[in-house]
Structure formats: C-alpha cells, structure tokens
Amino acid sequence: MMKNKTLTAAAALCISATAFAGGGNPGPDVIVGDLNGMNHYGLVGGIRAYSIGTTACNIGTSRANWIDNSVNHPVIAQNLYRIRDGRMLHIGQGWLKHSFASLQGSVCASCQNDGDFQHLGTGCSDPYDAGLNGSQTGMGPRFQVNASTGSFPWPYANPQGSSGNAIFKRIQVPVDLLTSGNGEVYIAEGQYVTLDDANAGNNYNNCSYERANLNTNGSFTLTGPTNRERPAIFAWMDHGNGANNPDPSVQIVTALIPDDGEFNVAGKATDNGDGTWRYDYAIHNENSHRSANSISIPKAAGVSVSDFFFHAPHSHSGETYNNDPWTVSDGASEVSWSTDDWSLANDNVTNAVRWGEMHTYSFVANTPPVDGSVTIGLFRPGAGVTDFSVTLPIPSAGMAGCNEADIAEPFGSLDFSDVSAFLLAFSTSDPAADIAVPFGAWDFSDVAAFLGAFGAGCP
C-alpha cells in the first residue's frame, strides 16, 4: 500500500498557490498560465466540438524546448468537465496540439528574453489561441505520448497532418451532456506535456483549469481566473455547490506512483434524505503511464447497494482506446468496477483511466459514511506496486443491534448504554440518531422512533 495525501479545500489551495508563487524550479518548468478562449465548431451527429486556447509559462530556471519537427516540444491536451447534482464528469477530450514555435511574453512573470522561436525563455509565456489549438492538421493522438516521461515518437501517427469534418480530433461532447438550468458548472482544462520539463522533475504542475459558461447556441465563454497548476478535478471541491461555492464534503487524495506518475482520486458522500446515501468517486490520471483499470470500495455486513453509475470520456477520431464501459461487481465484501487486465495486445486499446482522463463511479448505500480505504488497480505492469489505496468516504457497517434502538454495546439487549448513545448522537446530529423521516433532520420523530423501538425490546 502506498502513502497518500488527503487535501482539504484550504490545504489544496495552499499547495497550488505555493507551487506557482515559488517558481524558480531548477530546469524548464512549463505550466498553463492562462486559458485564453474557446472555439465552437458546431454539431455533427449529436456531438458538439470545441477547442481551448492556452498560454504556456516557463516558471523554471532555464529555457524550454519548443522545437518543431522533433520530439523536443510540448503537446497540449484540452478537456471539458461538468459538475451537476454534486457529481463531476469528464464530458469531452480532444487530440493533442503539437506546439511548433514560441513567442516570448510576460503573462506569468518578467520574461528574461533568453528564448527564441524554438525555445520558451525563462519567465516567458507563449500563447496558442483556440483556433491554433483546434487546427486539425497539427493535432496528434494521445496514445503515443508517455506523460510520465514526456516522450512521444516523431512523426506521430493516424496519420500526421490529417483533417476531417468539423468535430474531427477536437474536444467532442455529446449534446445530452450539455445541460443547463440545474446548477451546472462547466470546467475547461489545459495540460502541457514536454520532455525537458519531465526530465527536470517538473511535470506535476502542468494542468490548469477555468470555469466556462454554456451559451444558448452551444458555444462556451470562459469566465473567472485561470486556476494555475490545479487540475480540473479540484473544481469539484472549489465549485461543487455552484460557481464559486465550495463543496467541503469532497475529499481529494493525491497519490504518486513510484517511477511513474500522479493520480488524483476524489470521493464524497451525499445524504439523500431517505435513509440512503449516494457515494461518488472519481479517478483523475494526471500523468501516469501505467494508468488504472479498477477501483474497489469496501462493503461491510448489513450494507446494501444499488443505482450503480459509471462514466468515462469518449475517445474518438481514430484514437486507439476503446469506449467499453467498466464492469461493476457487487460482492460480499466490496463494490468494484474494472476493465480488462493488461496484455501486449490491448496495451493501447483498453479503456483504462489514461493520462489526462477522469472516470467517475457512483452507487447508493443504506448506511452513512465513514473514512475507509479505497483501492485503485494499475493497468500496465511496472516495478513495485500493482495497486494503491487512498482514504475516502465509504459506507459504514450496517446495524449490529437487534433493532434501531440497540446502538451501543452490549448488542442484543436494550439498556441505559443505548439511551446514552442515542442522546449523544441526537445532540451532535450523528446519523445513528436519524432513524425516522424526515431524514436529515434530528427532531421529535427520531425520539419517538427510538422510544418505540426501545419499548418493543429485542426479540
């Protein structure tokens, strides 16, 4: 089992801000300093297409390679997400823009002017607008890029320089996911992956996000600041209860895989107000080449689950990854989702959580949350670990006593310990005392239900 780091909203913001404010990391350090616009390319076959403009900043101590027709330039990933009803989905992804030349601006810091057309100077910035990032002939597939090392072959495949209809290679979003009127918050994300940045060990701050407003014609307008060095999954924490309204119930854990890359894993539990809770989880693969192919959540005795949900972004335009849904299993001791195990034949085929992707999983359970160990399985083989575990909300054990009033040891009999435990739970709004409708409120109906069960006694 690996060590992991759970972030509260305040801690996550502090880490992100510190990473940027410090700057000066040895070697080149390329981040997304600004998301500078979005293009909309219309509707084809129930799918809308988009691109996102990005401005790169080099906050390191030496210039970064931007060399055309080589392996020594960044690729730019573009993603779109939606938060709705307390759940976050990765709704669209595009192919990768291959950068080819660099300007020398000062969006993030004072440019040191040590760059040129093929190098981004120290402290300097380089804008690629949405039109350039959506230019199909300059876009390559994701499957050929190892985001952990920043490497990819040149020339790239499928084939290099190809173009197609309006949605080809661009961010593709099914229209049924472009909803409005239910508190939706849309999130645009950019990510740079480049060889010299990774070689310098500076490849864990390459994602940034910004909110986007959906317009009536299907286009988007970016709004608010760019959240630098902060992957989009953190928007679930930052805007989970609406724009600029944080959701403190979202927990996010960052896990670093030895000799590989980084995952961000999130979870939250929502009280449905009817004696059940919805559990939502998301796995974001920031730059792990090994990827993920399973998630397992413990299920204790007395826990019943239902309403299973899975979502992954759609791969398209000849990207080799398939779109097969993961298989859910409701076992005796765990709920799990999984896809195919690795083989050489399916290395670039299986719908694992690949770098730059986020998959979402959900179910409803009949017990309130406690902190527990959620296990993520790694897809590709590698040295050391085959999985890792993170601490997130999971369903607590079912009722151990003879009825709803038997909430304290010794179970199987009703006595003063149960009365004392109920009064304490009631006074602290603990779910153990929320035993009658309306659920989510601790009132006389709970007291009456407790007294009725206590009076009935154990069988």
Steps between C-alpha positions, in 0.01 A plus 500: 500500500625847412498810712256766385412856576141609574432862422240722661384797295731735687801271481454432129483870423809564710702235319395629159574862586835416653611304196444793269603783728834336567597438139866470425497120486833375358487444126206579271160495672206541261154576641169621357507866600173593334206351313440770241177402322281225356385424146178320406492303174133407488300180515556174309302185577395605850852613598630854543868583457721753679858612547664692784769764466797467736788723601808316621734649760851385581539558876827303520862614496592415140333529164271224369520326162233596244665336200282416202526169310663323794423333833615812683182705523188494721171337415185670628200305635155662515212372717148600601314403820155548654395522866131436561296366793816456706674279242787584261539348153773525237271568205742562214861473389691586186815388328832667586622821345870467409667832565747623240627847590518731797442868560643676805228668708467594867163359611634324811825677583767731364633339182879466508523510118737205481267315262443498127248358252600144600538555876272652766716728710527508879197674647348536153156408363376373164134527388327246278144618438202267468515509121860383498436230761202382295692482171453137399816463294715581803330255738628154594359207701534459873590130497852563370594738784657383825400785730723371779816547294369762255605284205327422171609383155557735209327507262182410682230267370147485360633657271694819564339803338158338448175697514131415488154636574424774753530279808802291390775490769349791694339482846185297438202526735168316454215752501315312775781595739471871416219571742396824668259624764605259776792685653753363252858622523721433196876481528759539224847354554834522320810288556853518356721191474859543389823302522740749659245604761455134603874435497539787747237343729260791446211305345256504793368854451409497131117523528290812551126557486244779455121515517306519173145626444280308254324731255162435339660426160716223649820706521693573819644819648781472753440687825696576813871449557713214375581276796867439428664165574165361618341206314131527419401231753565760772214706356269239653629622836514868399161526325314186605201690637488746209731758348740629768312297762734231638385153599675411828375141479726426201826334602794478257805281544818536293701180453841480334587167338872420536695549177182591317251781557222653704132429562241721667216294650186667635199385697193636674188369673162672464209446738194434280267583789321164483730279704743448211824668392649543153872431470687664211863437407726629224847393383703764320821377338722805476805339339527130590608285207390188687138624511221346714260214429307437823355662809377313809297639790455287817146392589436385856233262624154651498573737209279479192588690182319599181487760219845429356640768270812523281624771264817546294587752227454390140809414290456580133639591157718188477642513852574134572333484844158333499195637683389179672328567835657354812338197663348555845500224762294503820695250709457378855769732636552769234354693210737518206531612141761361263602473137734260322831394648808608310638302209735603222212477256275740694773735628361791297142370466343446845288780645724547804526838674767636268706813565296818471173315569256482789250215554203521739332224706194511726255292701236540771534328838277469805761610756674833575866563417815428693857542381638183343750362254415518127733298278600591143652232275772589249459390140850475358767291673787676669750485782367495856130545565212347301238714676471781752251596769361837606281605790155623393137476621357147483176349634509417870399161632132415519301480822663257743227511763161331523309814393544874443532571873778243555785736405756433773673198648401253628297435184204269530360673806351844562629693801626839620805485269264518200312797651826680571635430150177622339498824699861570407437422132185715501679797657784484244278433193661160456333275235462229768216705651337595167269198492166646383368725226576775422855370461768764524321667793533401863158558660223348713426235235845350566442508876160336458645231272777428749257476793271271299786266406638508854159419641455211256818340629716240327335186361 
